[in-house]
């Protein structure tokens, strides 16, 4: 025949169940707190990465603009106007029909 539990055994069982319940609540709270802190850290890191990404995007745009300017300058160096300018400034050349005056 099955034995009946006494009042003392029944109380021990309830205390044991309460301990497990309290332990479970404490563990869930601790893990929830850890997850919350980690989530906050990840959000802060994400904001830093977004700022860095924007900074790099700005640099890319600047470099693209610079490349465009260099390409335009390259095209300008192929013109007759550029050749004349360099010849006048660096070599002092003039056309046959031009006069050059020197200050005394």
N, CA, C and O of each residue as an XYZ file, in Angstrom:
416
protein
N       0.827     -1.172      0.000
C       0.000      0.000      0.000
C       0.878      1.244      0.000
O       1.947      1.266      0.609
N       0.401      2.296     -0.704
C       1.173      3.528     -0.717
C       1.152      4.192      0.652
O       0.167      4.146      1.388
N       2.269      4.802      0.950
C       2.352      5.489      2.228
C       1.814      6.891      2.092
O       2.001      7.541      1.064
N       1.178      7.334      3.078
C       0.674      8.697      3.108
C       1.781      9.590      3.629
O       2.546      9.234      4.525
N       1.830     10.734      3.044
C       2.835     11.692      3.484
C       2.366     12.378      4.741
O       1.184     12.662      4.930
N       3.284     12.618      5.546
C       2.973     13.314      6.771
C       3.031     14.815      6.550
O       3.458     15.263      5.486
N       2.625     15.572      7.497
C       2.605     17.029      7.400
C       4.018     17.573      7.257
O       4.209     18.580      6.575
N       5.002     16.956      7.864
C       6.389     17.420      7.788
C       6.972     17.238      6.388
O       7.705     18.093      5.890
N       6.638     16.119      5.769
C       7.148     15.879      4.413
C       6.501     16.824      3.411
O       7.142     17.262      2.456
N       5.259     17.129      3.627
C       4.535     18.016      2.716
C       5.114     19.432      2.773
O       5.212     20.104      1.746
N       5.496     19.884      3.964
C       6.086     21.208      4.117
C       7.470     21.257      3.459
O       7.820     22.249      2.820
N       8.250     20.191      3.616
C       9.562     20.136      2.981
C       9.422     20.214      1.464
O      10.212     20.887      0.802
N       8.444     19.547      0.923
C       8.213     19.570     -0.521
C       7.863     20.988     -0.977
O       8.374     21.449     -1.998
N       7.002     21.684     -0.235
C       6.636     23.065     -0.580
C       7.845     23.996     -0.485
O       8.033     24.846     -1.356
N       8.657     23.853      0.543
C       9.850     24.679      0.698
C      10.814     24.438     -0.471
O      11.383     25.382     -1.020
N      10.984     23.199     -0.833
C      11.850     22.846     -1.942
C      11.334     23.474     -3.237
O      12.119     24.018     -4.015
N      10.028     23.404     -3.473
C       9.443     24.004     -4.675
C       9.628     25.522     -4.669
O       9.906     26.117     -5.710
N       9.478     26.139     -3.518
C       9.656     27.586     -3.417
C      11.113     27.968     -3.697
O      11.383     28.961     -4.373
N      12.031     27.182     -3.180
C      13.448     27.466     -3.425
C      13.753     27.414     -4.923
O      14.442     28.285     -5.452
N      13.242     26.403     -5.590
C      13.470     26.298     -7.032
C      12.820     27.456     -7.788
O      13.374     27.974     -8.758
N      11.641     27.844     -7.326
C      10.956     28.969     -7.960
C      11.748     30.264     -7.768
O      11.924     31.029     -8.716
N      12.222     30.511     -6.552
C      13.021     31.707     -6.274
C      14.329     31.662     -7.065
O      14.746     32.674     -7.630
N      14.965     30.517     -7.107
C      16.195     30.352     -7.868
C      15.947     30.630     -9.358
O      16.749     31.301    -10.006
N      14.859     30.124     -9.885
C      14.514     30.347    -11.291
C      14.269     31.832    -11.550
O      14.715     32.363    -12.568
N      13.576     32.496    -10.655
C      13.304     33.935    -10.811
C      14.609     34.730    -10.775
O      14.816     35.639    -11.579
N      15.492     34.375     -9.826
C      16.778     35.063     -9.726
C      17.591     34.852    -11.002
O      18.166     35.806    -11.526
N      17.648     33.631    -11.505
C      18.405     33.347    -12.723
C      17.830     34.092    -13.925
O      18.583     34.649    -14.724
N      16.532     34.108    -14.058
C      15.906     34.825    -15.167
C      16.199     36.317    -15.068
O      16.462     36.965    -16.081
N      16.157     36.865    -13.866
C      16.457     38.288    -13.671
C      17.912     38.597    -14.016
O      18.200     39.587    -14.689
N      18.823     37.747    -13.552
C      20.248     37.957    -13.833
C      20.505     37.883    -15.335
O      21.167     38.756    -15.897
N      19.987     36.851    -15.981
C      20.188     36.723    -17.433
C      19.524     37.866    -18.194
O      20.066     38.351    -19.187
N      18.372     38.291    -17.738
C      17.706     39.443    -18.370
C      18.539     40.701    -18.246
O      18.646     41.479    -19.194
N      19.130     40.902    -17.078
C      20.001     42.067    -16.873
C      21.237     42.007    -17.753
O      21.629     43.009    -18.350
N      21.854     40.830    -17.833
C      23.029     40.673    -18.685
C      22.691     40.933    -20.152
O      23.446     41.592    -20.866
N      21.575     40.421    -20.581
C      21.149     40.634    -21.962
C      20.871     42.109    -22.207
O      21.213     42.637    -23.265
N      20.256     42.776    -21.243
C      19.970     44.204    -21.395
C      21.251     45.023    -21.513
O      21.345     45.900    -22.372
N      22.235     44.750    -20.666
C      23.504     45.471    -20.741
C      24.215     45.203    -22.058
O      24.768     46.116    -22.671
N      24.197     43.960    -22.485
C      24.844     43.611    -23.764
C      24.127     44.296    -24.927
O      24.773     44.751    -25.871
N      22.820     44.369    -24.863
C      22.044     45.033    -25.911
C      22.371     46.520    -25.965
O      22.520     47.084    -27.049
N      22.482     47.154    -24.805
C      22.836     48.574    -24.765
C      24.232     48.788    -25.350
O      24.456     49.746    -26.091
N      25.165     47.902    -25.020
C      26.520     47.994    -25.544
C      26.519     47.832    -27.067
O      27.231     48.549    -27.771
N      25.741     46.915    -27.559
C      25.664     46.686    -29.002
C      25.022     47.881    -29.717
O      25.433     48.228    -30.824
N      24.040     48.499    -29.107
C      23.423     49.684    -29.708
C      24.426     50.835    -29.778
O      24.468     51.562    -30.770
N      25.225     51.000    -28.738
C      26.252     52.046    -28.729
C      27.296     51.756    -29.806
O      27.723     52.663    -30.521
N      27.698     50.517    -29.918
C      28.662     50.124    -30.939
C      28.079     50.330    -32.334
O      28.788     50.752    -33.247
N      26.810     50.038    -32.500
C      26.137     50.229    -33.780
C      26.127     51.709    -34.159
O      26.330     52.055    -35.323
N      25.895     52.572    -33.190
C      25.906     54.016    -33.453
C      27.301     54.468    -33.879
O      27.437     55.301    -34.775
N      28.339     53.920    -33.240
C      29.712     54.259    -33.615
C      29.999     53.792    -35.037
O      30.619     54.515    -35.816
N      29.553     52.592    -35.374
C      29.766     52.084    -36.726
C      29.021     52.921    -37.755
O      29.539     53.163    -38.846
N      27.827     53.361    -37.429
C      27.055     54.191    -38.352
C      27.762     55.524    -38.588
O      27.801     56.017    -39.715
N      28.319     56.107    -37.527
C      29.057     57.372    -37.663
C      30.306     57.160    -38.514
O      30.624     57.990    -39.366
N      31.003     56.075    -38.292
C      32.204     55.758    -39.078
C      31.836     55.524    -40.543
O      32.554     55.955    -41.446
N      30.731     54.851    -40.769
C      30.276     54.596    -42.134
C      29.965     55.917    -42.841
O      30.310     56.090    -44.010
N      29.324     56.839    -42.146
C      29.002     58.139    -42.735
C      30.279     58.913    -43.041
O      30.389     59.557    -44.084
N      31.240     58.847    -42.124
C      32.516     59.526    -42.331
C      33.231     58.981    -43.568
O      33.758     59.744    -44.378
N      33.243     57.669    -43.703
C      33.881     57.058    -44.863
C      33.135     57.381    -46.152
O      33.752     57.579    -47.198
N      31.806     57.434    -46.077
C      31.012     57.796    -47.249
C      31.336     59.226    -47.687
O      31.430     59.501    -48.883
N      31.505     60.131    -46.729
C      31.882     61.512    -47.042
C      33.251     61.559    -47.718
O      33.454     62.305    -48.676
N      34.196     60.749    -47.206
C      35.525     60.710    -47.811
C      35.455     60.180    -49.244
O      36.161     60.666    -50.127
N      34.610     59.193    -49.465
C      34.447     58.651    -50.815
C      33.927     59.730    -51.749
O      34.406     59.864    -52.875
N      32.953     60.494    -51.291
C      32.405     61.575    -52.111
C      33.473     62.628    -52.414
O      33.559     63.121    -53.539
N      34.289     62.973    -51.407
C      35.375     63.937    -51.611
C      36.369     63.420    -52.650
O      36.801     64.163    -53.531
N      36.721     62.158    -52.540
C      37.677     61.577    -53.480
C      37.088     61.490    -54.889
O      37.803     61.679    -55.873
N      35.806     61.210    -54.986
C      35.161     61.196    -56.301
C      35.176     62.587    -56.918
O      35.410     62.735    -58.117
N      34.927     63.607    -56.101
C      34.981     64.992    -56.573
C      36.398     65.334    -57.026
O      36.586     65.956    -58.072
N      37.384     64.930    -56.245
C      38.783     65.192    -56.589
C      39.154     64.489    -57.890
O      39.852     65.060    -58.728
N      38.696     63.270    -58.062
C      38.956     62.530    -59.295
C      38.357     63.252    -60.489
O      38.984     63.356    -61.544
N      37.153     63.746    -60.318
C      36.494     64.490    -61.392
C      37.292     65.757    -61.737
O      37.479     66.070    -62.913
N      37.756     66.475    -60.725
C      38.555     67.675    -60.962
C      39.860     67.341    -61.687
O      40.276     68.061    -62.595
N      40.502     66.240    -61.277
C      41.743     65.834    -61.945
C      41.497     65.437    -63.401
O      42.308     65.736    -64.278
N      40.387     64.771    -63.648
C      40.042     64.407    -65.024
C      39.801     65.654    -65.878
O      40.216     65.717    -67.035
N      39.124     66.642    -65.291
C      38.887     67.894    -66.007
C      40.204     68.614    -66.278
O      40.395     69.169    -67.360
N      41.115     68.609    -65.301
C      42.417     69.249    -65.488
C      43.220     68.517    -66.569
O      43.913     69.137    -67.375
N      43.110     67.200    -66.565
C      43.797     66.411    -67.594
C      43.297     66.796    -68.990
O      44.092     66.934    -69.920
N      42.018     66.965    -69.129
C      41.452     67.393    -70.414
C      41.932     68.802    -70.764
O      42.219     69.085    -71.927
N      42.023     69.685    -69.767
C      42.489     71.058    -69.986
C      43.940     71.066    -70.451
O      44.307     71.879    -71.299
N      44.780     70.167    -69.906
C      46.196     70.132    -70.292
C      46.379     69.721    -71.745
O      47.453     69.928    -72.310
N      45.372     69.156    -72.347
C      45.450     68.740    -73.750
C      45.027     69.857    -74.713
O      45.066     69.675    -75.930
N      44.628     70.994    -74.177
C      44.153     72.088    -75.030
C      45.306     73.006    -75.436
O      46.368     73.028    -74.813
N      45.051     73.762    -76.508
C      46.026     74.727    -77.009
C      46.202     75.871    -76.007
O      47.297     76.413    -75.857
N      45.116     76.230    -75.328
C      45.152     77.300    -74.334
C      46.166     76.999    -73.231
O      46.930     77.876    -72.828
N      46.171     75.764    -72.749
C      47.107     75.359    -71.698
C      48.545     75.430    -72.208
O      49.429     75.924    -71.508
N      48.782     74.937    -73.428
C      50.133     74.958    -73.996
C      50.645     76.389    -74.124
O      51.810     76.659    -73.830
N      49.789     77.301    -74.558
C      50.183     78.704    -74.678
C      50.507     79.301    -73.312
O      51.489     80.026    -73.157
N      49.673     78.990    -72.328
C      49.882     79.529    -70.981
C      51.222     79.079    -70.412
O      51.964     79.889    -69.857
N      51.533     77.800    -70.545
C      52.792     77.265    -70.035
C      53.968     77.885    -70.792
O      54.978     78.243    -70.187
N      53.837     78.011    -72.107
C      54.919     78.584    -72.919
C      55.187     80.034    -72.514
O      56.343     80.457    -72.477
N      54.155     80.787    -72.216
C      54.327     82.190    -71.822
C      54.932     82.303    -70.419
O      55.874     83.065    -70.203
N      54.378     81.531    -69.461
C      54.797     81.662    -68.067
C      56.176     81.060    -67.796
O      57.001     81.687    -67.132
N      56.426     79.889    -68.286
C      57.662     79.192    -67.930
C      58.810     79.513    -68.873
O      59.965     79.603    -68.457
N      58.481     79.686    -70.148
C      59.549     79.858    -71.125
C      59.636     81.271    -71.692
O      60.572     81.583    -72.428
N      58.679     82.124    -71.361
C      58.676     83.495    -71.836
C      58.463     83.634    -73.340
O      58.863     84.639    -73.927
N      57.857     82.667    -73.953
C      57.620     82.695    -75.397
C      56.452     83.608    -75.734
O      55.511     83.758    -74.955
N      56.535     84.212    -76.905
C      55.451     85.060    -77.401
C      55.277     84.786    -78.888
O      56.153     84.211    -79.535
N      54.139     85.205    -79.416
C      53.916     85.083    -80.855
C      54.786     86.093    -81.599
O      55.260     87.068    -81.017
N      54.988     85.847    -82.896
C      55.832     86.732    -83.704
C      55.281     88.146    -83.780
O      56.052     89.105    -83.830
N      53.963     88.293    -83.789
C      53.370     89.619    -83.928
C      53.159     90.350    -82.597
O      52.577     91.435    -82.579
N      53.623     89.770    -81.481
C      53.455     90.394    -80.169
C      54.736     91.111    -79.743
O      55.842     90.755    -80.149
N      54.544     92.123    -78.917
C      55.675     92.859    -78.354
C      55.758     92.570    -76.859
O      54.752     92.420    -76.165
N      56.989     92.503    -76.405
C      57.179     92.250    -74.977
C      57.896     93.458    -74.382
O      58.959     93.865    -74.851
N      57.290     94.022    -73.338
C      57.878     95.177    -72.669
C      58.489     94.752    -71.355
O      57.931     93.936    -70.622
N      59.655     95.324    -71.069
C      60.318     95.042    -69.816
C      60.353     96.319    -68.986
O      60.620     97.402    -69.505
N      60.086     96.183    -67.725
C      60.150     97.336    -66.829
C      61.590     97.593    -66.468
O      62.362     96.664    -66.235
N      61.953     98.889    -66.421
C      63.335     99.232    -66.094
C      63.532     99.498    -64.641
O      64.647     99.800    -64.214
